[in-house]
Amino acid sequence: MENGGNQMTETKKRKPTLMSLFELLRDMMVFIDLELKLAIAEFRRNIGSAKRGIIQVAIGLFLLLLAFLLLTCSAIATLVIVLPLWLASLIVGALYTASGLWFLLSGKNRLSKASPLPTESIERIRTVSRKLKE
């Protein structure tokens, strides 16, 4: 009878352990699924930020091209016409140059901060894997 009691105790111990293992596996699958969804959301957010930076760089380059054309016209006008036309062209060219540089530098700054990698999700996964190894 003593032997039969031991087998029953071992069976009772195995069942919760096996169920706990299945629950752990299920929870890990849910965790991985949620982390993937978070990683995708973070990736999309980072790409959106990079898009805005690219648009600002493009606007900056366009305005700098306009500034170059206007400053070229100013130089030509200086040689052909008297001071007022030259001065007006120079002021407008300087304004386009300043705004073009502002867009270019702010877009460059935004691009340097943007990363398409989901760093937050990667760090959470690393933390969990370290804890599981312990």
Buried (B, 14 or more C-beta within 10 A) or exposed (E): EEEEEEEEEEEEEEEEEEEEEEEEEEEEEEEEEEBEEBBEEBBEBBEEBBEBBBEBBEBBBBBBEBBBEBBEBBBEBBEEEEEEBBEEBBEBBBEBBEBBBBBBEBBBEBBEEBEEEBEBBEEBBEEBEEEEEE
